[in-house]
Amino acid sequence: MPHHLPAYRTRADLFDDAVLAAVANLENRWAQAIEGTEFAVEEVPPSGPAPWERGVPLARYFAADTAIPGRVVLYRRPIADRATDATDLAHLVNDVLVEQIAQILGRAPEEIDPSYRRR
């Protein structure tokens, strides 16, 4: 597909772009607090929800271990399925990341990002 056509970028590519933009935004405000945290995208969660999760998880945080840094994993399909358009997808990705960072730091999502929209 020629690079000047809209279909050149896949849905997965566009999702990755939304994640990168949201992470960059959060790093501008919380760089020291989330330093060393990795961010990743997987298509779907590897298993059913944990007992404390309701429904299909949109993301999970995996705590740091001796050789592995802390990691936030966003699940593309469950998030994309909830978005109505590209703008909504960008907001939803940001909100999911904000919720994960808030949980890691023990703060309210609105404190992490004042534009957070509770769904």
C-alpha positions as CSV (number, residue, x, y, z in Angstrom):
1,M,0.0,0.0,0.0
2,P,1.5,3.4,-0.9
3,H,2.4,5.5,2.1
4,H,0.2,8.4,1.0
5,L,-3.1,6.4,1.3
6,P,-5.0,6.2,4.6
7,A,-4.9,2.4,4.6
8,Y,-1.1,2.5,4.7
9,R,-1.3,2.6,8.5
10,T,-3.1,-0.4,10.1
11,R,-5.4,-0.2,13.0
12,A,-2.7,-1.6,15.2
13,D,-0.3,1.1,14.0
14,L,-2.8,3.8,14.8
15,F,-3.4,2.3,18.2
16,D,0.4,2.2,18.9
17,D,0.5,5.9,17.9
18,A,-2.2,6.7,20.4
19,V,-0.3,4.9,23.1
20,L,2.9,6.6,22.3
21,A,1.2,10.0,22.4
22,A,-0.5,9.3,25.7
23,V,2.8,8.0,27.3
24,A,4.6,11.1,26.1
25,N,2.0,13.3,27.6
26,L,2.2,11.5,30.9
27,E,6.0,11.5,30.9
28,N,5.9,15.3,30.5
29,R,4.1,15.5,33.9
30,W,5.3,12.4,35.8
31,A,8.7,11.6,34.4
32,Q,10.4,10.9,37.7
33,A,7.5,9.0,39.1
34,I,7.2,6.6,36.2
35,E,10.9,6.4,35.3
36,G,11.8,2.9,34.4
37,T,8.3,1.7,33.8
38,E,7.8,0.1,30.4
39,F,4.7,0.3,28.3
40,A,3.6,-2.4,26.0
41,V,0.6,-3.4,23.8
42,E,-0.8,-6.8,23.4
43,E,-3.8,-7.8,21.2
44,V,-5.9,-9.4,24.0
45,P,-5.3,-10.4,27.7
46,P,-3.5,-13.7,27.9
47,S,-6.2,-15.2,30.2
48,G,-9.6,-14.6,31.7
49,P,-10.0,-11.7,34.2
50,A,-8.5,-12.0,37.6
51,P,-11.0,-12.4,40.5
52,W,-10.8,-8.7,41.3
53,E,-11.4,-7.6,37.7
54,R,-14.8,-7.0,36.2
55,G,-15.2,-8.1,32.6
56,V,-12.3,-8.1,30.2
57,P,-9.4,-6.1,31.4
58,L,-8.2,-3.1,29.3
59,A,-4.8,-3.0,30.8
60,R,-2.7,-4.6,33.5
61,Y,0.3,-3.5,35.6
62,F,3.0,-6.1,36.2
63,A,5.2,-5.1,39.1
64,A,9.0,-4.9,38.8
65,D,11.0,-8.0,39.6
66,T,14.7,-8.3,40.2
67,A,15.6,-8.4,36.5
68,I,12.4,-7.0,35.0
69,P,11.2,-3.4,35.3
70,G,7.5,-2.6,36.0
71,R,5.4,-2.9,33.0
72,V,2.0,-1.5,31.9
73,V,0.4,-3.6,29.2
74,L,-2.6,-2.2,27.3
75,Y,-4.9,-4.7,25.4
76,R,-5.6,-3.3,22.0
77,R,-8.7,-5.2,21.0
78,P,-10.8,-4.6,24.2
79,I,-9.9,-0.9,24.1
80,A,-10.5,-0.5,20.4
81,D,-13.8,-2.3,20.6
82,R,-15.0,0.3,23.1
83,A,-14.0,3.4,21.0
84,T,-16.4,5.0,18.6
85,D,-13.8,6.8,16.5
86,A,-10.2,7.8,16.3
87,T,-10.6,10.7,18.7
88,D,-12.5,8.5,21.2
89,L,-9.8,5.9,20.9
90,A,-7.1,8.4,21.8
91,H,-9.1,9.6,24.8
92,L,-9.8,6.1,25.9
93,V,-6.1,5.0,25.6
94,N,-5.1,8.1,27.7
95,D,-7.7,7.3,30.3
96,V,-6.7,3.7,30.6
97,L,-3.0,4.7,31.0
98,V,-4.0,7.4,33.5
99,E,-5.9,4.8,35.6
100,Q,-2.9,2.5,35.6
101,I,-0.4,5.2,36.6
102,A,-2.8,6.4,39.3
103,Q,-3.0,2.9,40.7
104,I,0.8,2.6,40.6
105,L,1.4,5.9,42.4
106,G,-1.6,5.6,44.8
107,R,-3.2,8.8,43.5
108,A,-6.5,9.7,42.0
109,P,-6.7,9.6,38.2
110,E,-7.8,13.3,38.1
111,E,-4.6,14.2,39.9
112,I,-2.5,12.4,37.3
113,D,-4.3,14.1,34.4
114,P,-7.0,16.7,34.9
115,S,-8.5,15.8,31.5
116,Y,-9.3,12.3,32.7
117,R,-12.8,11.2,31.9
118,R,-14.2,8.5,34.2
119,R,-16.3,6.0,32.2
